[in-house]
């Protein structure tokens, strides 16, 4: 199973350096909670890519060529979101 979790950067660094023995008890609880609250990736999912980058590239291409088929934008918008964006990006 693959799962995406959100943990504190410092706790993650400590885990990498020292393993679970190198973090405090409450940090272990934090990691356990992060795993319980994590987002399981669906079996057979495709590559996870940043659609905002694709949107930006299409906008640049559209500006140069002055034509992007509407279905290209629709394909991006209709693609299921597996993980929500970390922050909102204006494109």
MIDOSE-1310 file (N, C-alpha, C; in nm, 2 decimals, decimal comma, always signed):
residues 91
xxxx	+0,08/-0,12/+0,00/+0,00/+0,00/+0,00/+0,09/+0,12/+0,00; +0,05/+0,22/-0,08/+0,12/+0,35/-0,08/+0,03/+0,45/-0,02; +0,08/+0,54/+0,07/+0,00/+0,64/+0,14/+0,08/+0,77/+0,14; +0,01/+0,88/+0,13/+0,07/+1,01/+0,15/+0,04/+1,06/+0,28
xxxx	+0,14/+1,10/+0,36/+0,11/+1,16/+0,49/+0,17/+1,30/+0,50; +0,13/+1,37/+0,60/+0,17/+1,51/+0,63/+0,23/+1,51/+0,77; +0,36/+1,52/+0,78/+0,42/+1,53/+0,91/+0,51/+1,65/+0,92; +0,55/+1,70/+1,04/+0,63/+1,81/+1,06/+0,77/+1,78/+1,00
xxxx	+0,83/+1,89/+0,93/+0,96/+1,87/+0,87/+1,07/+1,83/+0,96; +1,07/+1,88/+1,08/+1,17/+1,85/+1,18/+1,16/+1,71/+1,23; +1,04/+1,66/+1,25/+1,02/+1,52/+1,29/+1,07/+1,43/+1,18; +1,04/+1,46/+1,05/+1,08/+1,38/+0,94/+1,23/+1,38/+0,94
xxxx	+1,30/+1,49/+0,95/+1,45/+1,49/+0,96/+1,50/+1,40/+1,07; +1,44/+1,41/+1,18/+1,49/+1,33/+1,30/+1,47/+1,18/+1,27; +1,35/+1,15/+1,20/+1,33/+1,01/+1,17/+1,44/+0,96/+1,07; +1,47/+1,04/+0,97/+1,58/+1,00/+0,88/+1,71/+0,98/+0,94
xxxx	+1,74/+1,07/+1,04/+1,87/+1,06/+1,10/+1,88/+0,95/+1,20; +1,78/+0,93/+1,29/+1,79/+0,85/+1,40/+1,69/+0,73/+1,41; +1,59/+0,73/+1,32/+1,49/+0,63/+1,33/+1,39/+0,66/+1,44; +1,30/+0,57/+1,47/+1,20/+0,60/+1,57/+1,25/+0,61/+1,71
xxxx	+1,37/+0,56/+1,73/+1,43/+0,57/+1,87/+1,48/+0,71/+1,89; +1,50/+0,79/+1,78/+1,56/+0,92/+1,80/+1,45/+1,03/+1,81; +1,33/+0,99/+1,82/+1,22/+1,10/+1,83/+1,15/+1,08/+1,96; +1,09/+1,18/+2,01/+1,02/+1,18/+2,14/+0,89/+1,11/+2,12
xxxx	+0,83/+1,06/+2,24/+0,71/+0,99/+2,24/+0,60/+1,06/+2,17; +0,58/+1,19/+2,20/+0,47/+1,27/+2,14/+0,49/+1,28/+1,99; +0,62/+1,28/+1,94/+0,64/+1,28/+1,80/+0,61/+1,15/+1,73; +0,63/+1,04/+1,80/+0,59/+0,91/+1,75/+0,43/+0,91/+1,74
xxxx	+0,37/+0,96/+1,84/+0,22/+0,97/+1,83/+0,18/+1,05/+1,71; +0,25/+1,17/+1,69/+0,22/+1,25/+1,57/+0,24/+1,17/+1,44; +0,34/+1,09/+1,43/+0,37/+1,01/+1,31/+0,26/+0,91/+1,29; +0,22/+0,84/+1,40/+0,11/+0,74/+1,40/-0,02/+0,81/+1,35
xxxx	-0,05/+0,93/+1,40/-0,17/+1,00/+1,37/-0,16/+1,04/+1,22; -0,05/+1,08/+1,17/-0,03/+1,12/+1,03/-0,06/+1,00/+0,94; -0,01/+0,88/+0,98/-0,04/+0,76/+0,90/-0,19/+0,73/+0,90; -0,25/+0,74/+1,02/-0,39/+0,71/+1,02/-0,47/+0,81/+0,94
xxxx	-0,43/+0,93/+0,93/-0,50/+1,04/+0,86/-0,45/+1,05/+0,72; -0,35/+0,96/+0,68/-0,29/+0,97/+0,54/-0,39/+0,94/+0,43; -0,35/+0,97/+0,31/-0,43/+0,95/+0,19/-0,38/+0,83/+0,12; -0,45/+0,72/+0,12/-0,41/+0,60/+0,05/-0,42/+0,63/-0,10
xxxx	-0,31/+0,59/-0,17/-0,32/+0,60/-0,32/-0,39/+0,48/-0,38; -0,48/+0,51/-0,47/-0,56/+0,40/-0,53/-0,47/+0,30/-0,60; -0,50/+0,17/-0,60/-0,43/+0,07/-0,67/-0,44/+0,11/-0,82; -0,33/+0,09/-0,89/-0,33/+0,12/-1,03/-0,32/+0,26/-1,07
xxxx	-0,30/+0,35/-0,98/-0,29/+0,50/-1,01/-0,18/+0,52/-1,11; -0,20/+0,62/-1,19/-0,09/+0,66/-1,29/+0,01/+0,75/-1,22; +0,10/+0,81/-1,30/+0,20/+0,90/-1,25/+0,13/+1,02/-1,18; +0,18/+1,06/-1,07/+0,13/+1,18/-1,00/+0,21/+1,30/-1,04
xxxx	+0,15/+1,39/-1,12/+0,22/+1,51/-1,17/+0,14/+1,63/-1,13; +0,21/+1,74/-1,13/+0,16/+1,87/-1,10/+0,09/+1,93/-1,22; -0,05/+1,93/-1,22/-0,12/+1,98/-1,33/-0,11/+2,13/-1,35; -0,07/+2,20/-1,25/-0,04/+2,34/-1,26/+0,07/+2,37/-1,35
xxxx	+0,17/+2,29/-1,35/+0,28/+2,31/-1,45/+0,23/+2,29/-1,59; +0,15/+2,18/-1,61/+0,10/+2,16/-1,74/+0,01/+2,28/-1,79; -0,07/+2,33/-1,70/-0,15/+2,45/-1,73/-0,07/+2,57/-1,77; +0,04/+2,59/-1,70/+0,13/+2,70/-1,73/+0,19/+2,68/-1,87
xxxx	+0,24/+2,56/-1,90/+0,30/+2,54/-2,03/+0,20/+2,55/-2,14; +0,07/+2,51/-2,12/-0,03/+2,53/-2,22/-0,06/+2,67/-2,24; -0,06/+2,75/-2,14/-0,08/+2,90/-2,15/+0,03/+2,96/-2,23; +0,15/+2,92/-2,21/+0,26/+2,98/-2,29/+0,25/+2,94/-2,43
xxxx	+0,22/+2,81/-2,46/+0,20/+2,76/-2,59/+0,09/+2,83/-2,66; -0,02/+2,85/-2,59/-0,14/+2,91/-2,64/-0,11/+3,06/-2,68; -0,03/+3,12/-2,60/+0,02/+3,26/-2,63/+0,10/+3,27/-2,76; +0,19/+3,17/-2,78/+0,28/+3,17/-2,90/+0,20/+3,12/-3,02
xxxx	+0,12/+3,02/-3,01/+0,05/+2,96/-3,13/-0,09/+3,02/-3,14; -0,14/+3,08/-3,04/-0,27/+3,14/-3,04/-0,38/+3,04/-3,06; -0,36/+2,92/-3,02/-0,47/+2,82/-3,03/-0,44/+2,69/-2,95; -0,52/+2,67/-2,85/-0,51/+2,55/-2,77/-0,66/+2,49/-2,78
xxxx	-0,67/+2,37/-2,83/-0,80/+2,31/-2,83/-0,86/+2,30/-2,69; -0,99/+2,34/-2,69/-1,06/+2,33/-2,56/-1,06/+2,20/-2,49; -1,05/+2,09/-2,57/-1,05/+1,96/-2,51/-0,92/+1,93/-2,43; -0,81/+2,00/-2,47/-0,68/+1,99/-2,39/-0,71/+2,04/-2,25
xxxx	-0,77/+2,16/-2,24/-0,80/+2,21/-2,10/-0,90/+2,12/-2,03; -1,00/+2,07/-2,11/-1,10/+1,99/-2,04/-1,04/+1,86/-1,99; -0,94/+1,80/-2,07/-0,87/+1,68/-2,02/-0,81/+1,71/-1,88; -0,74/+1,82/-1,87/-0,68/+1,85/-1,74/-0,78/+1,86/-1,63
xxxx	-0,89/+1,94/-1,66/-0,99/+1,96/-1,56/-1,07/+1,84/-1,52; -1,08/+1,74/-1,61/-1,16/+1,62/-1,59/-1,08/+1,51/-1,53; -0,94/+1,53/-1,52/-0,86/+1,43/-1,46/-0,88/+1,42/-1,31; -0,91/+1,30/-1,25/-0,94/+1,30/-1,11/-0,82/+1,34/-1,03
xxxx	-0,85/+1,41/-0,92/-0,75/+1,46/-0,82/-0,73/+1,35/-0,72; -0,61/+1,30/-0,71/-0,57/+1,20/-0,61/-0,53/+1,27/-0,48; -0,45/+1,37/-0,49/-0,41/+1,45/-0,37/-0,43/+1,59/-0,40; -0,50/+1,66/-0,31/-0,52/+1,80/-0,32/-0,39/+1,88/-0,32
xxxx	-0,39/+2,00/-0,38/-0,27/+2,08/-0,39/-0,23/+2,13/-0,25; -0,10/+2,14/-0,23/-0,04/+2,19/-0,11/-0,09/+2,34/-0,08; -0,09/+2,42/-0,19/-0,13/+2,55/-0,18/-0,19/+2,59/-0,32; -0,28/+2,69/-0,32/-0,35/+2,73/-0,44/-0,25/+2,81/-0,52
xxx	-0,24/+2,78/-0,65/-0,15/+2,85/-0,74/-0,24/+2,91/-0,85; -0,22/+3,04/-0,88/-0,29/+3,10/-0,98/-0,22/+3,08/-1,12; -0,30/+3,03/-1,21/-0,24/+3,01/-1,35/-0,32/+3,09/-1,45
